[in-house]
Amino acid sequence: MLEYSARIIRLTESLPTTRAGNHVAGQLLRSGTSPSPNHGEAQAAESTRDFIHKMRICLKELRESDRWLRLIARVPLIQPPDRMEELLRETDELIRIFVTSIRTARAGKSPNT
């Protein structure tokens, strides 16, 4: 998660310093760096319910990041737009991992009880 956040930071620093670029950079910086510390909190959750809550926050932020990344590629704010493919793929993989972790925890298979 830490490396994902670092990639997000590097990307936001490379966006154009236009009104749109600054707005998108700020939003993506917040949503894209949030999952890492929230995941750290989830790992220290006091209960399964707390774990699920924190993991859902991570998932929400990852989904928001996915939308911002797609917008960057669509406009495009980055040249060439295919530079976004790897980060979009990683975001999708992380979303799938978090969905599975939440489902597993809901099924009562989480070690954090």
N, C-alpha and C positions, 0 to 999 in steps of 0.2 A: 504494500500500500504506500509506503514511503516513496518508492521509486515512481509510482504512478503520480503522486503529488508533485514530485520534482519535474516530471515531464509536463504536467499541466502548467507549472510555474514557467518553465522554459518557453512553452507555447504562448502563454499570455504576454510574456516579455517581447515576443516577436510579432505580435499583432500591430497593425498600423496605429499611429497616434491620431486617429480621426475620432469624431464623436462616436461613431458606431464601434470602431475598434476599441476605444477606451471603455465603453459601456459593456460590450461583450467580454472584454478582458476582466473587468471587475467582477462580473457575475460568474464567469467560469473560474476565476481564481478562488472565489468563496465556495462554490459548489464542488469544485474539483479537488480542493485540498482538505475539505471537511471529512471525507470518509476515513482518512488515515487516523486522525486522533479519535474519532468516534469508534473506529474498530478497536483501537487500544482500550477504550473504555468498555466496550463490549466484552473484551477478553477478561476484564476484571469485574464483570457483572456480579451482582449480589444474589441474583436469582435467574431462573429461566425467563421469567417475564421481563426482567430488566435487560437480559441479554437480547431477547427478541426486539424490545423497544429500541435499543441502541443499534442493532443490526438494520432495523427498518429505517432509521435515520440515515445510515450509510447508503442503503438502497435508494432512498428518495433523492439524496444528493448525487448519486451516480446517474440516476435517470435524468436529473436536471442537466448534469454535465453532458450527457449524451446528446441532449437537444441543442445545447450551445455549440458543441463540436460539429454537429450536423449543419447548424446555421453557418458556422465559419466556413465549412466546405462548400455550402450552397451559394453563398454570396459571390465569390469567395473572398475571404479576408486574408487568406494565406495562398501563396503561389509556390508550386502548383498545388491545386486542391487535393491531389492524391497523397500529399504529405500527411493528411489526416487519417488515412486508412488504418495504419497500425494503432494509433491511439483510439480510434473508434472501435476497432476489433478488441482491444484490451478492455475498454469500457464495457462492451457487450459481455465479455467473458467474466468480468467482475460482477456485473449484474446477475448473471446466471449463477455464479458461486454464492452470492448473498441470498438469492431466492432459495437455493437449495439448503443453505445453512438455516435459514428461517424455518423452512418446512421441516427440516430434521429436528430443530429445537421444539417446534410445535408438536411434533409426534412424540416428544418426551425422550429423545435420544441424545440430548445435549448434556455434556459433562457439568455444565454450570447449573446446578439446581439450588 
